[in-house]
Amino acid sequence: MPKHIGADRKRSSASLAEAFGAELTDRRTKAGWSQQALAELLGCDVNYIGQIERAEKSPTLGILISIATAFRIRLSDILQAAEDRVPESRLKKVPPTVEG
């Protein structure tokens, strides 16, 4: 499947990182923000935003929290939206914990 970059990525994604990048791109463009505007809101470099959107880098927990705050949503909302873009078969299964 070819990798599409940009806000038209309302499709299933091959990985959660790619799906998060697509979700961030969609939300950012719907808000009317450039990558530069979002970077200024988050206090990070514009190149970092592009790298997150292209799934080249994973955001830190601090950046994830700042993204949720910028969009005035719960962090779990954007993470769930990203997860919903990934087919169930592609999500890595976490083995059940063993209680001792």
Backbone as a chain_set.jsonl record, in Angstrom:
{"seq": "MPKHIGADRKRSSASLAEAFGAELTDRRTKAGWSQQALAELLGCDVNYIGQIERAEKSPTLGILISIATAFRIRLSDILQAAEDRVPESRLKKVPPTVEG", "coords": {"N": [[0.856, -1.177, 0.0], [0.697, 2.18, -0.923], [2.298, 4.928, 0.686], [0.568, 7.624, 1.827], [0.771, 11.075, 2.188], [-0.458, 13.751, 4.04], [-3.591, 15.556, 4.557], [-5.564, 14.01, 3.476], [-5.671, 11.451, 4.392], [-7.699, 9.677, 5.385], [-7.869, 6.837, 5.889], [-7.221, 3.359, 6.462], [-4.332, 2.632, 8.406], [-0.949, 1.438, 8.307], [0.479, 1.248, 10.647], [0.383, 2.158, 14.135], [1.818, 4.479, 14.655], [1.892, 5.713, 12.127], [-0.846, 6.063, 11.804], [-1.388, 7.821, 13.918], [0.019, 10.036, 13.027], [-1.46, 10.648, 10.719], [-3.924, 11.27, 11.863], [-3.226, 13.496, 13.405], [-2.454, 15.259, 11.344], [-4.93, 15.527, 9.985], [-6.553, 16.717, 12.012], [-5.106, 19.056, 12.513], [-5.183, 20.417, 10.025], [-7.943, 20.71, 9.731], [-8.394, 22.468, 11.79], [-7.313, 24.653, 10.695], [-4.661, 25.252, 10.933], [-1.222, 25.733, 10.228], [1.738, 23.677, 9.976], [3.748, 25.119, 11.165], [2.311, 26.906, 12.819], [1.154, 25.113, 14.656], [3.475, 24.03, 15.772], [4.484, 26.291, 17.086], [2.482, 26.679, 19.009], [2.894, 24.375, 20.505], [5.461, 24.669, 21.33], [7.671, 23.591, 20.031], [9.922, 22.445, 17.416], [9.172, 23.095, 13.993], [9.918, 21.174, 12.144], [9.831, 18.858, 13.651], [7.092, 18.458, 13.999], [6.347, 17.817, 11.359], [7.819, 15.442, 11.105], [6.534, 13.815, 12.986], [3.977, 13.699, 11.811], [4.577, 12.294, 9.499], [5.279, 9.906, 10.532], [7.91, 9.473, 11.171], [9.118, 10.101, 13.494], [8.38, 9.517, 16.935], [6.094, 11.09, 19.107], [6.884, 12.63, 22.259], [5.664, 11.977, 25.612], [5.082, 14.394, 26.836], [4.723, 16.099, 24.599], [2.528, 14.813, 23.435], [0.568, 15.338, 25.37], [0.525, 18.124, 25.189], [-0.403, 18.399, 22.555], [-3.016, 17.359, 22.775], [-4.05, 19.257, 24.555], [-3.82, 21.592, 22.983], [-5.72, 21.078, 20.992], [-7.902, 20.963, 22.549], [-8.957, 18.586, 23.585], [-9.33, 15.309, 25.069], [-6.444, 13.383, 25.767], [-6.766, 10.669, 25.382], [-8.759, 10.651, 23.44], [-7.613, 11.432, 20.942], [-5.715, 9.445, 20.695], [-7.349, 7.169, 20.598], [-8.751, 7.702, 18.232], [-6.657, 7.525, 16.415], [-5.917, 4.837, 16.804], [-8.211, 3.619, 15.843], [-7.866, 3.825, 13.133], [-6.169, 1.837, 12.416], [-6.088, -1.413, 11.19], [-7.455, -4.165, 12.991], [-5.958, -6.5, 12.83], [-3.402, -5.568, 12.529], [-2.662, -4.336, 14.849], [-0.501, -4.533, 17.566], [-0.568, -7.146, 19.754], [-0.848, -7.205, 23.23], [0.463, -9.344, 25.56], [-1.387, -11.076, 28.128], [-1.044, -10.111, 31.55], [0.752, -11.789, 34.11], [-0.379, -12.629, 37.153], [0.948, -12.708, 40.375]], "CA": [[0.0, 0.0, 0.0], [1.534, 3.369, -0.951], [2.176, 5.819, 1.833], [0.029, 8.934, 1.455], [1.062, 12.131, 3.148], [-1.381, 14.867, 3.956], [-4.853, 15.493, 5.275], [-6.506, 13.116, 2.817], [-5.347, 10.101, 4.838], [-8.781, 9.038, 6.133], [-7.799, 5.453, 5.465], [-6.559, 2.562, 7.482], [-2.894, 2.832, 8.401], [-0.17, 0.234, 8.527], [0.989, 1.232, 12.017], [-0.211, 3.164, 15.015], [2.567, 5.73, 14.463], [1.386, 6.309, 10.891], [-2.225, 6.467, 12.063], [-1.357, 9.024, 14.745], [0.437, 11.124, 12.145], [-2.596, 10.994, 9.867], [-4.928, 11.923, 12.72], [-2.703, 14.83, 13.729], [-2.559, 16.058, 10.124], [-6.347, 15.837, 9.772], [-7.03, 17.667, 13.016], [-4.404, 20.322, 12.33], [-5.696, 21.121, 8.845], [-9.335, 21.098, 10.009], [-8.329, 23.637, 12.671], [-6.794, 25.761, 9.897], [-3.309, 25.552, 11.39], [-0.063, 25.22, 9.511], [2.659, 22.973, 10.864], [4.451, 26.158, 11.916], [1.42, 27.404, 13.876], [1.048, 24.084, 15.684], [4.773, 23.969, 16.447], [4.561, 27.44, 18.003], [1.583, 26.382, 20.13], [3.458, 23.296, 21.31], [6.801, 25.03, 21.772], [8.65, 22.674, 19.448], [10.373, 22.784, 16.074], [8.232, 22.748, 12.926], [10.36, 19.92, 11.531], [9.37, 17.781, 14.529], [5.678, 18.234, 13.656], [6.352, 17.084, 10.096], [8.32, 14.094, 11.347], [5.458, 13.077, 13.656], [2.917, 13.464, 10.835], [5.059, 11.285, 8.543], [5.627, 8.728, 11.339], [9.363, 9.321, 11.213], [9.451, 10.222, 14.918], [7.257, 9.356, 17.863], [6.037, 12.217, 20.052], [7.069, 12.353, 23.682], [4.437, 12.107, 26.394], [4.833, 15.83, 27.011], [4.173, 16.63, 23.349], [1.175, 14.262, 23.305], [-0.307, 16.111, 26.268], [0.397, 19.467, 24.599], [-1.263, 18.277, 21.376], [-4.395, 17.238, 23.259], [-4.422, 20.559, 25.113], [-3.98, 22.539, 21.87], [-6.977, 20.785, 20.307], [-8.956, 20.975, 23.579], [-9.536, 17.252, 23.663], [-8.597, 14.41, 25.964], [-5.387, 12.631, 25.095], [-7.322, 9.371, 24.974], [-9.578, 10.827, 22.234], [-6.784, 11.413, 19.73], [-5.099, 8.121, 20.623], [-8.385, 6.235, 20.137], [-9.008, 7.984, 16.815], [-5.528, 6.953, 15.677], [-6.03, 3.382, 16.884], [-9.326, 3.21, 14.987], [-7.388, 3.823, 11.744], [-5.316, 0.668, 12.204], [-6.858, -2.663, 11.208], [-7.247, -4.987, 14.187], [-4.9, -7.488, 12.58], [-2.093, -4.909, 12.546], [-2.348, -3.869, 16.195], [0.312, -5.486, 18.319], [-1.276, -7.651, 20.926], [-0.091, -7.24, 24.485], [0.089, -10.569, 26.267], [-1.964, -10.831, 29.45], [-0.06, -10.134, 32.63], [0.667, -12.915, 35.038], [-0.467, -12.122, 38.532], [1.621, -13.65, 41.25]], "C": [[0.897, 1.233, 0.0], [1.269, 4.254, 0.259], [1.714, 7.185, 1.344], [0.334, 9.916, 2.563], [0.03, 13.232, 2.955], [-2.708, 14.578, 4.61], [-5.877, 14.576, 4.631], [-6.357, 11.677, 3.291], [-6.438, 9.49, 5.711], [-8.903, 7.605, 5.658], [-7.18, 4.656, 6.586], [-5.046, 2.721, 7.311], [-2.184, 1.535, 8.746], [0.338, 0.132, 9.958], [0.293, 2.305, 12.836], [0.507, 4.494, 14.868], [2.088, 6.455, 13.207], [-0.036, 6.831, 11.09], [-2.275, 7.732, 12.917], [-0.959, 10.228, 13.896], [-0.696, 11.597, 11.25], [-3.663, 11.74, 10.665], [-4.495, 13.339, 13.075], [-2.814, 15.755, 12.518], [-4.004, 16.477, 9.877], [-6.841, 16.894, 10.744], [-6.387, 19.045, 12.838], [-4.98, 21.096, 11.149], [-7.161, 21.54, 9.041], [-9.398, 22.324, 10.918], [-7.817, 24.864, 11.919], [-5.376, 26.165, 10.291], [-2.272, 24.984, 10.44], [0.774, 24.406, 10.493], [3.401, 23.981, 11.739], [3.593, 26.671, 13.077], [1.3, 26.388, 15.01], [2.351, 23.978, 16.469], [4.921, 25.106, 17.45], [3.666, 27.216, 19.218], [2.194, 25.363, 21.081], [4.84, 23.621, 21.857], [7.861, 24.06, 21.258], [9.001, 23.129, 18.038], [9.361, 22.315, 15.033], [8.631, 21.437, 12.25], [9.898, 18.706, 12.337], [7.912, 17.443, 14.231], [5.592, 17.422, 12.365], [6.806, 15.645, 10.274], [7.28, 13.226, 12.059], [4.37, 12.733, 12.632], [3.312, 12.416, 9.805], [5.48, 9.992, 9.232], [7.122, 8.433, 11.311], [9.882, 9.417, 12.646], [8.186, 10.005, 15.72], [7.263, 10.52, 18.841], [6.293, 11.752, 21.477], [5.723, 12.478, 24.39], [4.089, 13.581, 26.592], [4.22, 16.465, 25.769], [2.762, 16.095, 23.124], [0.178, 15.044, 24.158], [-0.532, 17.506, 25.704], [-0.492, 19.452, 23.363], [-2.725, 18.203, 21.807], [-4.895, 18.571, 23.807], [-4.678, 21.577, 24.006], [-5.316, 22.342, 21.151], [-8.171, 20.755, 21.262], [-9.733, 19.667, 23.612], [-8.77, 16.454, 24.708], [-7.551, 13.671, 25.145], [-5.928, 11.302, 24.586], [-8.152, 9.488, 23.696], [-8.739, 10.734, 20.963], [-6.085, 10.057, 19.576], [-6.104, 7.083, 20.123], [-8.685, 6.441, 18.66], [-7.889, 7.409, 15.948], [-5.623, 5.432, 15.664], [-7.131, 2.863, 15.967], [-8.934, 3.164, 13.508], [-6.584, 2.576, 11.406], [-6.176, -0.591, 12.223], [-6.479, -3.511, 12.421], [-6.083, -5.957, 14.013], [-3.498, -6.878, 12.644], [-1.702, -4.4, 13.929], [-1.558, -4.943, 16.919], [-0.442, -5.874, 19.573], [-0.343, -7.682, 22.13], [-0.498, -8.503, 25.227], [-0.484, -10.249, 27.644], [-0.866, -10.91, 30.519], [-0.297, -11.341, 33.522], [0.665, -12.339, 36.445], [0.116, -13.173, 39.467], [1.208, -13.508, 42.611]], "O": [[1.784, 1.332, 0.847], [0.154, 4.311, 0.778], [2.392, 7.826, 0.541], [0.168, 9.608, 3.744], [-0.306, 13.592, 1.826], [-2.928, 13.495, 5.151], [-6.958, 14.38, 5.186], [-6.875, 10.767, 2.644], [-6.117, 8.833, 6.702], [-9.923, 7.212, 5.092], [-6.67, 5.222, 7.552], [-4.554, 2.919, 6.2], [-2.747, 0.652, 9.393], [0.603, -0.971, 10.436], [-0.307, 3.234, 12.296], [-0.131, 5.544, 14.947], [1.899, 7.672, 13.224], [-0.385, 7.907, 10.605], [-3.101, 8.613, 12.678], [-1.533, 11.309, 14.031], [-0.876, 12.798, 11.045], [-4.232, 12.723, 10.191], [-5.302, 14.268, 13.05], [-3.223, 16.908, 12.654], [-4.275, 17.644, 9.594], [-7.48, 17.864, 10.337], [-7.048, 20.071, 12.995], [-5.238, 22.295, 11.258], [-7.571, 22.601, 8.57], [-10.332, 23.121, 10.832], [-7.874, 25.981, 12.434], [-4.943, 27.284, 10.015], [-2.432, 23.882, 9.914], [0.539, 24.446, 11.701], [3.651, 23.722, 12.916], [4.092, 26.848, 14.188], [1.339, 26.755, 16.184], [2.332, 23.851, 17.693], [5.434, 24.899, 18.55], [4.058, 27.535, 20.34], [2.042, 25.462, 22.298], [5.337, 22.929, 22.746], [8.825, 23.748, 21.958], [8.43, 24.095, 17.533], [8.762, 21.251, 15.184], [7.763, 20.673, 11.828], [9.607, 17.653, 11.77], [7.538, 16.271, 14.212], [4.843, 16.448, 12.292], [6.246, 14.732, 9.667], [7.16, 12.036, 11.766], [3.897, 11.597, 12.592], [2.443, 11.714, 9.287], [5.986, 9.079, 8.579], [7.54, 7.28, 11.416], [10.945, 8.887, 12.971], [7.076, 10.269, 15.256], [8.318, 10.898, 19.351], [5.961, 10.626, 21.85], [4.765, 13.017, 23.835], [2.92, 13.959, 26.521], [3.302, 17.279, 25.874], [1.888, 16.834, 22.672], [-0.921, 15.367, 23.707], [-1.652, 18.017, 25.736], [-1.256, 20.391, 23.143], [-3.572, 18.91, 21.261], [-6.032, 18.965, 23.551], [-5.64, 22.341, 24.076], [-5.963, 23.31, 20.751], [-9.309, 20.547, 20.839], [-10.962, 19.638, 23.66], [-7.706, 16.865, 25.171], [-7.761, 13.375, 23.968], [-5.586, 10.865, 23.487], [-8.244, 8.522, 22.939], [-9.112, 10.038, 20.018], [-5.888, 9.581, 18.458], [-5.757, 6.218, 19.319], [-8.855, 5.474, 17.917], [-8.148, 6.87, 14.872], [-5.429, 4.808, 14.62], [-6.999, 1.789, 15.38], [-9.618, 2.517, 12.715], [-6.345, 2.29, 10.232], [-6.92, -0.813, 13.179], [-5.315, -3.557, 12.819], [-5.32, -6.199, 14.948], [-2.515, -7.604, 12.797], [-0.539, -4.069, 14.16], [-1.913, -6.121, 16.884], [-0.892, -5.025, 20.342], [0.801, -8.13, 22.043], [-1.682, -8.711, 25.494], [-0.103, -9.252, 28.257], [0.096, -11.669, 30.399], [-1.418, -11.833, 33.654], [1.598, -11.651, 36.857], [-0.184, -14.362, 39.361], [1.688, -14.236, 43.481]]}, "num_chains": 1, "name": "protein.A"}
